[in-house]
């Protein structure tokens, strides 16, 4: 079933591409260009009005004693699950049609048989763009960074509680006053608010998301981990974002809508979510930094109760070959600390993550090997605590 769906997606896209070519003049069709770029194999017409790129991504991983980050205290007592796995296996198709500014993108997870992204973007002006379909909502930097361009092997423990993840809807974005002190990037999204794969809403309420990013040096920072470009000028951003939604869910993920611990009911429109974040990022001469601080309030209309969650992470990486000749140039050392408080009324209860990663870049993020060591600490409201170590190695390759 998964293979059949994958083939269907590919055939539909390729058929659409060929149909578009058939509508162009004969000269353009006879001069289709084939190239290999950072986005994979690319096919385009001579007039550049039509283009399609195809790329695959595979992550092969070893882990011990487990691969998953703990989400509840009982997870620390689970039996060891040392092993190998294909963590991600994805097909990415994108390009433009009719005009270079009419863009499309499709992402399919053929390891799980899941359509992740399917969107079109009207990218005619830098100051105003329109996006329609399903994709990762522009809310937090950590979640927006592609899984193939992360600095750490996975996102931090706070991502699970605070991500907006993939949604279906429409978004407006742009960059204004570029290369000035007032250089800003904005995103405004209006979404169904029921997660990836949703074909209906559970009530009449929509999700609204806003993000404002100040590019403080007049240079926009790319949404990737690690400073592989070795920026010769300091490049940084300061962002604020907020979201509000009413639905039957208290959290979202690649799997769609779901619930955090302590929430089991799923009545239509049961939960009101109001959340916000402040975020910083910086890159300069091989050094990279990113941070997020989150706050989220959940109102349960069935029980007339409120709960506030908070969390933050600090992450940095550096290529020490800049200051020590004996360190190989492809090696980056990175570290992360994250803290999650499931209920701010019980601040003595927390989940924490300490991690260090060693990245070896064979071909930037397209071909890299990562070794990661992580320690998790957990403390309950009853002052019962536990901790766990985890070791993982991953080869991430895109072609």
N, C-alpha and C positions, 0 to 999 in steps of 0.2 A: 504493500500500500504506500509506504514511504517513497519507494523508488518510482512508482507510477505517478505520484503527485509531483515529484521532482522533475520527471521527464515532461509532464504536462506544463509546468511552469516554464521550463526552458523552451519547449516547442511554441507556446503562446508568444513569448517574448521574441523569439527568433522569427516567427511568422510575421509578427507585427513589424519587425525591422525590415524584412524583405518586402512587405506590402508598402512600406514607406518608400523604399528604394524604387519600387515599380512606378511610383508617382513622380519621381524625379526625371530629369532629362537623361537621354541615353548615354551621353558623355560621362555624367557623374556615376552612373551605374557601372560603366566599363572601367572606372578608375577607383574602385573601392580600395581603400588603404588598410593594410593589416599591420599592426604594430604591437609591441609588448612594452607596457609602461608599469608604473607603480600600482595601477588599478587592474593589472592582468592583461589578457589579450584584448586588443581594441580593434574594432572594425568601424571604419568611417568613410563617408562619401567625399569626393573631391571638393565639393562646395562646403563641407563641414556642417551641413544642416542636419545630418543624421550621424549618430555614433552610438556604439554599444560596446561596453567592456564587460568581461567575464573573469571572475576571480574566485578561487577556492581558498578556504582557510581550514587548517587542521591543528588541533592542540593535542599532543600525546603526552600523558602525565603519569608519573609514579608518585605514590603517596603512602605515608605511614604515620601514625596508626589509623588515620582516617583522612578523608578529603574534605568533608564538610566542616564549616565553622559551627561551633555549638550555638544553638538558639534557645536552649532550656537547660536547667541544671542537671536533669536526668541524662543529657547527652554525654556528660563526662564519665558515666558508668557503663556506656555501651561497649560491647566487645570490639576489639581491634579489627580493622578492615583493610589491612595493608594490601596494595595491589596496583595494577596498571589500568588505564582507561583512556578512551578517546573522549576528552572533555568537551571539545567543540569540533564540529565538522559542518562547514557552512559554504553555501554558494551565494556569491554576490554578483548581481547583474545591474548595470546602470548605464547612463548615457544621456543623450538628448535627441529630440525629434522635432522636425519642422524648422526649428530655429535653435541656435546654441543655448539660448536662455530658457528653453522649455525642457526641463530635465526630469528624469525619472530614475527610480532606484528600487530594487527588489532584493531582499535578503531571505534566504531559505535555509533552515537548519535541517539537513538531511540525516542527522543522527537521531533527531527526535520527531521528524516529520512535521515540522512547524513552520508556518509562514511568519517571519518576524517583521519585515518591513515591506510595504508596498505604497509608494508615494510618488507624487509629481510635484515639482517646484517651478514656479515662475520666477526666474532669477535674472530679470532684465535690468534691474537697477540695484546698486549696492545699498541704497538707503531704504528700499522697500521690496521685500520678497514675500511671496505667498506659497504656502506649502499645504497640500491636501493628501489625506490618506492615513496610513498607520506607520508610526515610527517612534523612536525614543524622544520623549518630550524634552525640550530644552529647559531644564530646571537646575540640576546640579552638574558640576564639571566631572566628578568622579563617574557618574552613571553615563554621561554623554560620551566620554572617551570610549572608543571602540575596544572590544575585548582583544583585538589584535594589536593595540597600540598602548596597552597599559604598562605601567612601570612595575607594579607588584603583580603577582600571578593572578590574583583576584581582587575584587573591590573589598573595602573594609567592612567590618561587622555592622556599621551603622547604615550601610546602604539598604539592607533588608527592610528596616523600619521606615526609612524616609524617602526612598526613591518614588518618583511618579511613574517611571518606566515607560513602556510603550502604551500609547493610547491612539484612538482614532478621532480625527477631527480636522481642524484647520488652524494654521498658525501664520502670524505676520511677524516679520523680522527685518532687521537692517542695521547698517552702520552709518552713523551721522558724524559730521565734523571730523573726518579721518585726518590723522597726522597732526592733530592740534591737541591742546591741553584739554579740550572738551570732546575728546574722541570717545564715543559711546556705542555699544552694540545692544540692541534691545530685542526681546522676543515676547510676543503676546499670543497665547494659545486658547482656543475654545474647543473643548473635547467632550466626547460622550462620557468619559469618566468611569468606565467599567473594565478597563484593561485591554491587553492584547487579545485579539480574536473575537472581541465583542461584536455582535450583530444587532444588539438592541440595548436600550437603557432600562434599568430597573425602576426608574421613576422619571419625573419630568425635569429633574435638575441636571445641569451640565457642570463640567469641571472647567475652572478658569485658572490659568497659570500665567504669571508674568515674571520676567527676568530682565534686569538692567545691569550691564557690565561696563565699567569704566576702564578704558584702555589708557592707563595713566601716563604712559610715555609717548602716546600717539602711535603706538604699534599694537596690532591685535595679536594676541597670543593664540597659537594654534591649539586645538583640542586634542592633544596627545600627551603621553607621559614621556619623561626623560628629555634632556636637552641634546638631541642628536644633531641638531643644526649648529651647536656651539655658538649661540647668539653672541655676536660681537658687541651688541648694545643691549643694555638691560631692557627686558620686555616683561611687563607685569599687568595684572588685572585685579580689580576689586569688584565683586558682583553681589547683588542682592536679588533674592527671588522669593516669591510667595505663591501659594496655591490654595484653592478652596474647592471642596467637592462634597456632595451628599450622595451616598450610594449604600449598597449592602456590604461593602468591603472596607477593611481598615489598612490594607497594604496591597502593593502590586509587585509583580515580578515578571520574568520572561514567560512564566506559565499563565499569566493573566491576573485577575483579581483574587485576593485571598484574605486571610485574617491573621493578625498578630496573636501572640499567646494571651489567653484570657478572654478572647472574643470567639464565640462559637456559633452564635445566631446569625442568620443571613436574611433578615426580612428586608424587602425593598425599601430603600431610603432610610435605613435604620441609623446610619452613622454620618455625622457631619465631621469632616476633616478640615482643619485650618492649620497651615504650616508655613514656615519661612526659614530662610537660611542666609548666612553671610559667608562669602567665599573669597579666598585670595589665591593667587598663582603667580609664579615668577620663574624666569629662565635667564641664565647668563653664563657664558663661557663654560658650559658643561655642567653647571649646577641647576637643579630644578627643585621647585617647592610648590606644594599645593596644600590647601587646608579648607575645611568646611565646618561650620557650626550650625546645628539644626535645632529647631523647636517645633513640636507638633502637638496639637490639641485634638482629642477625639471625643465627640459628644455622642452618647448612646441615647437615642430618643425612646427606646423601649424601656430602659431602666432609669432614665433621667439622671445619668451620671456622666462625669467628665474625667478625663485622664490626660495628663501632659507628659510627653516624652521629650528627652533631650539627648544630644549626642554630638561628638566632634571627632575629627581625625587630623593628624599632622603628618605630612609625608614629604620626604626629601631624598634626592639622589645626586651623585657626583661621579664624574670620571676622574679618578685620582691620577691618571696618566698626565693630567695637566701640571701636576706639581711633583711627580715622582717618575723618573724615566724608566724605572724597572717595572712599573705597572703597565700591563698590556693596554693598548689604546681601545680595543673593543669592550673592555670590562667596565661596567658601572656597578656601584654599590648603592643600594637604596634602603631606606628604613621607614617604618610607619608606626604610629601609636594612635589607637582609637579608643574612645570611651563612650559607652552607651548606658543611659539611665532609663529603664523601662517605665518608671513612674517617678516624677519629680517630688511627689509627696513622701517618697521613701528614698531619699538621696543616698542612704547607706547601701542600697542595693545597686549593683552595677555589673556590666560586662566590659572587659578590657581586652585589647589585642596589642601585642608587641611583635613586630616582624622585621626581619632583615632579608634582603634579596640580593643576589648576585646575577646580573644580566650580562650575557656575552652575545654581542650583536654581530652575526655573520653578514647580514644584509639589512641593517637597520631593524625596524620592527617586523619586516617581512620574513626574516629568518633569524630567530634568536633562541638561545637556551637560557633558562632561568632556574636557579636553585634558591629555595626559600625556606627559612626556619621561622616558625611562629609559636608564640606562647599566648594562651588564652587564660584569663582569670575571670572567675564568676563568684559573685557574692549575693546571697538572697536577703530578703527583708528580715529573715530570722538570724542574720549574721553567720550563716553557714557558707563556707567558701570552698572552692576547689580550683585546680588549674590543670592545664594539659599542654604538652608540646606537640608540634606537628612538623614533619619534614616532607618537602615535595620537590620534584624536579620536573620541568616541562620543556618540551620542544614545541615552539610555535612557528608554523610556516604558512605563508600565503604565496600562491602562485597563479 
